[in-house]
Each structure stands twice: as C-alpha cells, then as structure tokens.
Amino acid sequence: MGFKLGIVGLPNVGKSTLFNALTESSKAQSANYPFCTVEPNVGVVEVPDDRLYTIAQREGSEKATPAFIEFVDIAGLVKGASKGEGLGNQFLSHIREVDAIALVLRCFENPQIVHVEGNIDPVRDAQIVDLELIAKDFETVSKRLEKVEKIAKSGDKEAKKEFEYLKILKELLENLEPIRKYTESLPPETLHYASDKLFLLTAKPIMFIANIDEKDLPDGKNNPHLQKLLEKAHKEKIPLITVCAKLEAELSSLGEEGKELLQAYGLKERGLHRVIREGYRLLNLITFFTTNQKETKAWTLVKGTKALKAAGKIHSDMEKGFIKAEVLNYEDYLKAGSMQKAKEKGLVRLEGKEYEVKDGDIIYFRFNVRK
C-alpha cells in the first residue's frame, strides 16, 4: 500500500484511544501512564467514499472494494527525545518511516489523567514536538554536511550541489524553523533532497488532531485550549481536525446504533472520517475507480500520476500493453446515470498514456500483451 500516516503526540493525550477507534481494534494499549505504547501499532483503515458505493449500486457490482490508508500509532514523545529522553531515537526513527504526521494534542482537562508537563497547553505541546523534530533534523543535516564538505572541496559536482542544499537546510533549522514551513518558497530540488534523500522529520506534512471532551462537542467553541490551538493552526496553515477520542472509541463498537449517539451530540459524521479524509489529502492522494459486474474498486494514486502508471497499479500487464484509457469523471457519471448511458451520450473519452488521472475518474484500460 505504501501510504502511512503516523499518529504522534506527548504521552497521555489520547493517541492510542484514537488509533483503536480508527482501526476499530484494541491493538494499541491505552493506559494512564507514559510510554504504554512502545513498539508502533499499525492499522489499515478504509477511506470513506460514498462515490464507490453509488457506482457499485448503479452498475450492479457483486462487491465494492474501498481504498485504504495505513495508520501507525507511535510511542509518546517527551521533551529531550532528540537527546535520548523517554524512548528518544527509537521514537524518532519510527516517525522517519511514515509519510505524514497526525499530531494529537490534548485539549481537555481531567485531573485523573496525568500530563507529563503538569498542565494542559496544546500550543506548548505542539512546540515541544516541533523542537524535538527540529533538533533531530539539525543533527542529521550537520553530520551529512561534515561528510559532504570534504568531497565538495575535491571538486565533485554532485557533492557541491548537495553541499548547497545542506547549507540552506541547516540555516533554517538553526533558526528553529521546521522545513515544512518553506515548502512553497524553497527550490524544488532542495525540498526533494530534504524529504526524499535525507527523510527529514520536519519536511513531512503535518495535521493537528485536537482531542476534546464530550462536553465540548460539537464544535468546541467554548474550549479555550482549542481556540488557542486554532489560532496557531491558522497562522501556520496546518489543517486541524477536532475529535473526542473517548466518544469515537464508544462509537466504533456501536455500529449502526452509533448514528443516534452522533445526533445526540449534534454531529453529522464521525470525527474519524474527517481525520482519514484529511490524512488522504495531506498525503496528496486521489482516488480513481474501476467497475464491472464483479467488482467496483477504488484505487489510490498520488496526485499528478499519469494513466500509464495508473494502469500498472492494477496490473503490470496493463502497463506493458497499454493502448488507451476510457475515462469518465464521476460528476459526468452522476448526470448520465450509468456507464452505458454515459457512453451513449458520448461522455466517455479516450485518453493516452500521458493523461493525468483526476480524482473521481472512472477508468477502463484497453491493453494488449503479446506473448
């Protein structure tokens, strides 16, 4: 699958409770003490998408197969992790393996659940996490810079390029700035180097998950902790999703009965659905569909993927013998009512291998593999 969203945060903020609700499991241990999660828990979660089931129903498919995203519950971070405090480097290495970060921040008061910093302040907690990630990135960049500088001085062209990238990154980190803050201003080559070569932690996209109390539902507008965090998120252009992890855990065990409980709290949908969709968006993913009588299936792609690679996602033979793609966008499909009617109205178009697949495309690949 390959798309991983890491659930990160300080101890006792509700990470494991949230993970269990997301994955509808009890994989992650949840307890009132730090580091009850040591090894990361991994869960595969269905991406909620009503389009899939609409297509499957209209086309009479025997089954509908959704797209999935992987969530990783990572042990709680504490101040000084970059210097080995708590689980230290083990924690940071687990973050390095995910594609994006979901930072869970505690926005509820409960004297029975201890906070490692002594009081509730989600803005401070977010800063603690950022500073630890920055410190680790600074260490990574400094060590690499030391090695590359010697090679660059010998006249090696590639080393000279790398040396320039590293100098830029080091300067930002010295100013205690996360690399993600400069995704729009940094040269693409430098950004690519930071994220795909050095795997810097602060280059990863991030979202905030504000964990609030049931009494603050549905919107938390009277929660001062949440309001402070919203200001920070808005200023730094970080997406923020509000959930009540405790309620989400209850809902995950109720099935259809949970709808009544949602309505009682004035909620239209589970917060987890918003978390999953935002994670999907954060990873820059889109969905396309294939459909026939046997199965309608949702497929995950990185935005900007061409039709040839999309065909290979289904089967390598489709990529090797690619001829054309019959494409119909979901909005046109809705208007037409079915694939057959869309074809009759001339809404299905033929696209070549360079076509950039769009979110919501329904595609039938024409291919021929010579034996």
Buried (B, 14 or more C-beta within 10 A) or exposed (E): EEBBBBBBBBBBBBBBBBBBBBBBEBBBEBEEEBBBBEEBBBBEBBBBBEBBBBBBEBBEBEEBBBBBBBBBBBBBBBBBBBEEEBBBEBBBEBBBEBBBBBBBBBBBEEEEBEBBBEEBBBBBBBBBBBBBBBBBBBBBBBEBBEEBBEBBEEEBEEBBBBBBBBBBBBEBBEEEBBBBBBBEEBEEEBBEBBBEEBBBBBBBBBBBBBBBBEEBBBEBEEBEBBEBBBEBBEEBEBBBBBBBBBBBBBBBEEEEEBBEEBEEEEBEEBBBBBBBBBBBBBBBBBBBBBBEEEBBBBBBBEEEBBBBBBBBBBEEBBBBBBEBBBBBBBEBBBEBEEBEEBEEEEBBEEBEBEBBBBBBBBBBBEBEEEE
